[in-house]
Amino acid sequence: MAVYTDITDDELAALLADYDLGAPLAFKGIAEGVSNSNFLLETEAGRYILTVYESRTNPDDLPYFLELMRWLARHGYPSSEPMADRQGRLIRHVRGKPCAITGFLNGLSVRRPTAAHCREAGGGLAALHLAGEGFPMTRANDLGQAAWSSMFAGLEAAAEDLKPGLSRTILSDLALLAERWPRGLPTGVCHADFFPDNVFFTGGKFSGAIDFYFACTEAFAYDIAVALNAWCFEPDGSFNITAARQFLAGYEAARPLGQAERAALPILAHGAAMRFFLTRLHDWGATPAGALVKPKDPLEYERKLAVHRSSPDLVLFGDGA
Amino acid sequence: MAVYTDITDDELAALLADYDLGAPLAFKGIAEGVSNSNFLLETEAGRYILTVYESRTNPDDLPYFLELMRWLARHGYPSSEPMADRQGRLIRHVRGKPCAITGFLNGLSVRRPTAAHCREAGGGLAALHLAGEGFPMTRANDLGQAAWSSMFAGLEAAAEDLKPGLSRTILSDLALLAERWPRGLPTGVCHADFFPDNVFFTGGKFSGAIDFYFACTEAFAYDIAVALNAWCFEPDGSFNITAARQFLAGYEAARPLGQAERAALPILAHGAAMRFFLTRLHDWGATPAGALVKPKDPLEYERKLAVHRSSPDLVLFGDGA
């Protein structure tokens, strides 16, 4: 849940006066996204989401995110299209914060994805990678492998608090990942946060993706690795190889993986687990007790890290292979 | 903001299977209402709100609230109509809590009502009182004058914490209100919480009311008094007599007040301020630090109480009369 910024009817009217969207008919804060404030906005012209970007989103990155969303929507990918005001601007300001109005996307996220959902989601991720081809802007992945050691610097004590001895294990993982990190894989537009809560289904079919605020230019296979970690672990911490195979089958039906991409998946999945462990560990310590948004448990990703560490081929072959 | 209960896609699908509303197309928690959890629900049949009733709402009162909402909607009042499932039930359960699906109501609430909004809101309240005529159910106002002394019992220390000497002032107010409380005024269906955040406008015109979860059988003039306190005080604590006159003019254009009702407004406004002071004082002490929902400041209503105490004719004539 996240509504950090309060927008009055007067502030909304002032903003809408610069758009060709007609008068507002409904406006409600919605509990979607954890980094920004989102509002359902219905006007005479249709339904939209007003997003107010909070401090977590770097304003310098907004042109990339919004131009990408526009590109994807215009290249047939089911995602929210940003609306331009009468001067052509996608980014405006309200209460001193950047904001944007994007189209409303139908669909529901699933809490417990089945293998069938994983297949659909895999297809949806491949479609995103294909739709992004030709997008002229780039953005480095500032939460990619090159950043992990510096992200961990200063968090050693937090890791020890979480689990004695963990700091040393993480340092050893970081060395391993630095040594074996694959280079030269096919890259392009990646979502980089393709989690079940960012993927919509209608009637069991993939119907779109939201929250492109970590999107970047990355190895496609890394995007798959992030998603495998997010979609294919059971609540008890075990890896569901059937779900993973379905995700990959759905992906490859639209974009077959090269040999190098496939071979890289295990180390990429290990690294993708590191990326989410590190940001969750950071947020865990940085969030004051009693804050509105409860930070996500870093131990969930510590356990995923441990699984990849002990069974490096798990993602491809399962435990029994 | 309030989303206390988390509903999964599977739980939603199981619930909707008993309704004739088609498949879900969108589902988002919304930040509306402080006592219950509300979700925007779009299905193939239209747009709805799913409300999950939390502990504050007495389940025994739900048939009254929901039958009233259905009555009002069917008697031309712009409010959400509850949807019955295939067995005709308005109340269902999810996660062990009662819930209901009601129609989506367009409109925006206003943060800083103008005198013109007050006139519209007055008309909207009168329309509610008229539309409720003939509604066969009744519900006593369990937060009415008869309850205030027992509501204050045990809160003396909290009142002293808020402002030294306040406990004695409140006891004296309660005695005065008990002595002078008007009897025999015209009664009927009252909203009892007709605050600006529960009233919608479209294009500056009253377009509907929500949140009937304090509705009860009460003196119509008490409902007006609650609203005058909520709509006609400026942020600096002063009473805006122009706004009050406009509210009453809007009301009386649809339902003229009798002489006794008009004469009772000052003491009713004093009492209505007491009702909201007492529940806010209770919530202030009962809400743990760091809770998701910040309790409303009881001092706002302590100041309104003081205004009515020192200028008993204010509501009708203003300071200068």
Chai-1 contact restraints between the chains, C-beta under 6 A:
chainA,res_idxA,chainB,res_idxB,connection_type,confidence,min_distance_angstrom,max_distance_angstrom,comment,restraint_id
A,M1,B,V3,contact,1.0,0.0,6.0,A-B,restraint_1
A,V3,B,M1,contact,1.0,0.0,6.0,A-B,restraint_2
A,V3,B,A31,contact,1.0,0.0,6.0,A-B,restraint_3
A,T8,B,R111,contact,1.0,0.0,6.0,A-B,restraint_4
A,D9,B,L108,contact,1.0,0.0,6.0,A-B,restraint_5
A,D9,B,V110,contact,1.0,0.0,6.0,A-B,restraint_6
A,D9,B,R111,contact,1.0,0.0,6.0,A-B,restraint_7
A,A23,B,G203,contact,1.0,0.0,6.0,A-B,restraint_8
A,P24,B,L108,contact,1.0,0.0,6.0,A-B,restraint_9
A,L25,B,N106,contact,1.0,0.0,6.0,A-B,restraint_10
A,A26,B,N106,contact,1.0,0.0,6.0,A-B,restraint_11
A,F27,B,L108,contact,1.0,0.0,6.0,A-B,restraint_12
A,K28,B,I30,contact,1.0,0.0,6.0,A-B,restraint_13
A,K28,B,E32,contact,1.0,0.0,6.0,A-B,restraint_14
A,G29,B,A31,contact,1.0,0.0,6.0,A-B,restraint_15
A,I30,B,K28,contact,1.0,0.0,6.0,A-B,restraint_16
A,I30,B,I30,contact,1.0,0.0,6.0,A-B,restraint_17
A,A31,B,V3,contact,1.0,0.0,6.0,A-B,restraint_18
A,A31,B,G29,contact,1.0,0.0,6.0,A-B,restraint_19
A,E32,B,K28,contact,1.0,0.0,6.0,A-B,restraint_20
A,N106,B,L25,contact,1.0,0.0,6.0,A-B,restraint_21
A,N106,B,A26,contact,1.0,0.0,6.0,A-B,restraint_22
A,L108,B,D9,contact,1.0,0.0,6.0,A-B,restraint_23
A,L108,B,P24,contact,1.0,0.0,6.0,A-B,restraint_24
A,L108,B,F27,contact,1.0,0.0,6.0,A-B,restraint_25
A,V110,B,D9,contact,1.0,0.0,6.0,A-B,restraint_26
A,R111,B,T8,contact,1.0,0.0,6.0,A-B,restraint_27
A,R111,B,D9,contact,1.0,0.0,6.0,A-B,restraint_28
A,G203,B,A23,contact,1.0,0.0,6.0,A-B,restraint_29
A,G290,B,G290,contact,1.0,0.0,6.0,A-B,restraint_30
